[in-house]
Amino acid sequence: MKTHTFDWKSGSEPSVAIVTAVADTVDKSPSLLPPLQQYIEVDSIDTLLLDSAENGRVIQLSFTYAKTDVTVTSDGYGVVEYGP
């Protein structure tokens, strides 16, 4: 199994960091991945993570995207797992 960790707070929006991290993990260009919107409501995930971080609440979201398992937390941590 291939694991990639990332900090979504070091970039722009969480959704952009997620797509970039998944692309890095599966060795593809982000433009070759399916739209994240097909898997999760992008505006909602950005709002939920950013608002929770601003208010000091720590939440965790996990979902599947482009054959990877993605977990992100409102404190900026993210991990992508790919493969058997």
Protein Blocks (a to p, Z undefined) as FASTA:
>chain_A
ZZddddfklmmbfklmmmmmmmmmnopafklpccfklmocfklmmmmmmmmmmnopacdd
dddeehiacdddfeopacddedZZ
